[in-house]
Amino acid sequence: MKAVNLMIVIITLMHFSFLINQTAFDGEFSGLVMTINTILFLVAMITFATVRNAARKSKVTS
């Protein structure tokens, strides 16, 4: 899976978790949703940094 596709999936999960929490549960689990969204954000940023670093290294060695 490409990094861009992974980030789109992560952003979609973040939005749906927020939407479901607000509509179905009236925001009762906002702390849990915020924790999950923070973890998903960190996964996306680590993935981005790893892919960007690998691309930079391959460009330097070429």
Residue, then its C-alpha position, 0 to 999 in steps of 0.5 A: m500500500k502506498a503511503v498516500n493511500l494509507m494517509i487517506v485511510i487514516i484521515t477517513l477513519m479519523h473523520f468517521s470516528f468523530l462523526i459517529n461519536q457526535t451523531a450516535f453517542d452525543g459526544e459521550f466518548s469524546g476523550l476516547v475518540m480524541t485519543i484514537n485520533t491522536i494515535l492515528f495522526l501519529v501513525a500518519m506522521i511517522t509513515f510520512a516521515t519514513v517515506r520522505n526520508a527514504a525518498r530523500k536518501s534514494k535521491v542523494t545516492s542516485 
